[in-house]
């Protein structure tokens, strides 16, 4: 832990740093915040919904997402942090409709790396009607 920063503050900075790297298109930067065995849990009702394990599977998800969401402009409305958990209220534009999808991403952080990202959609827009791709 850095001098003067709580674990909660450090973990919030990790998640905010990961989103900043994503918005810059910095894949290596994003990966620097993830554990090697990271788990990304997308809801099964989404066209890309399943559990992704490890950085290779995450990269596969990252290659599919731009077909559905404009991942070049992620809006983080706010974050809530408590110890090793950070939640981010996020908005990304649905490429089919141009409307904003809104969801919460819940991150678990261990030893300075994101080990789990569980996604909860509030408004998935047209994505719920899309055929499954996984």
N, C-alpha and C positions, 0 to 999 in steps of 0.2 A: 504494500500500500504506500502511496506517495505521502510525504509529510503534509499534514494539514487536510488531507482528503479522506473522507470516510469511504468504506467499501461501497456503500450505496452510490456516492458521487462518482467513484471510479467506474463502477459498472454502467451508470448512466452515460458517462463519457465514452465508453466502449461502444455502446449501441449507437449513440449519436455520431461517433467517428465512422462506424460501419455504413450508416446511411449517407454521410457526407462523401465517402469514397464511392458508393454506388451512384450518387448523383453526378460525380465527376467521370463516371465510366471507368473507374480504376478497379479492375477485377482483382489484381494482386493486393490492392489496399483492402478490399472487402475480405479476401481470404486471410489476411493477416489478423483479422479479428475473430476468426472461426477456429475451433478445435479441429484436429484432423478427422475426428469421428463425429462431427456435428450431425444433429438430426433436425431436419426441417419437416414439419408435420402440416401438410396442406389438407384441408377438409376433403373428404372423398366425393362430395357433390360437385366439386370444381372439375373442369375438364382435365386439369393436371394434378388432381387430388390424390395424394398417397403420401407415405412416409419416405423421405429421401435420407439416406445415411452416407455420411462422408462427403468430402469436398468434390469428388468426381461426380456423384449423383447430384449434388447441388449445382454443379456446372451444367449438367443435363437440364435441370429445371430452369436455370438462367437462360438457356438457349431457347426454351419453349415459351417462357413468359412473354417475350415481346410480341408474340402472335396474338396476345390477349390484352396485355397491359402496357402502357407507355412507361416502361421502367427507366426512361431517361429523365423523368421528372417526378421524383417521389416527394410528396409533401408529408413531412412529419409535423402534425398539428401540436402534439405535446408528448412528453414521456412521463411515466410514473415509475419510480424506482424504490425498492425496499430490499436491501441486502443483495442476495445473488439473483434477484428477479427484477427485470425491467420490462415494462409494457410501453409500447409506442402506438399512439393513435395515428394511423397512416391513411393517406389518400393517393390513389394512382388512377389515371384516366384509362377507361375502358376504350380500347382502340376501335371497337365496332360501333360504339354509340357516341363517343366523345364525352361521356358523363363520368363523373368521379366515382370510383368505387371507394368504400370506406371500410376499414377493418382495424383490428387490434393485433399486433404481433407481440407475443409474450416470449421473452428471452430468458434463458437460464444461463448464468455465467459462472464458470469455475476456473480458478487460477488465471484470471485475466483473459479468458477466451469464451466465446459463445459456444455452448455445448448443445443447446436446444432452442429452436424457434418454432413456436406453435401459433398458427394463424387462425384468427376468428373473424369471419366476414360479417359485417353488419348489412352492407348493401353491395352485393356482388354484381348488380346490373345484369347485362345480357349473358354473363359468364355461366350462370346456372343452367342456361338453355343450350349451351355448346356441347357437342359430343365429347366423350372422354378420349384423351390422347395417350393415356398411360394405363 
